[in-house]
Amino acid sequence: MQKNTNKIKTKDCKVCRYIRQFLILAAVLLVLMWSQPDWRLPPGLDYATLVGDLFLWAFLAMLAFKAWQHYKDRDR
């Protein structure tokens, strides 16, 4: 009886890598929150505005990067 020693090596797709990275980051954040439950941001900050501004800047940075990538690839 012969053993099948041929292993198929496949590359993960980009989406799979992003999902894996997101889950690892979420797990690290959960561990940090669990280990220090009394940790809070400084008082006096509007947290909703802070989170909204962070998402806005992340969106604008991603939009600018994708536009730059598109124009760079279009020139080829």
Residue pairs with C-beta under 8 A, 6 or more apart in sequence:
12 20
33 39
41 47
41 50
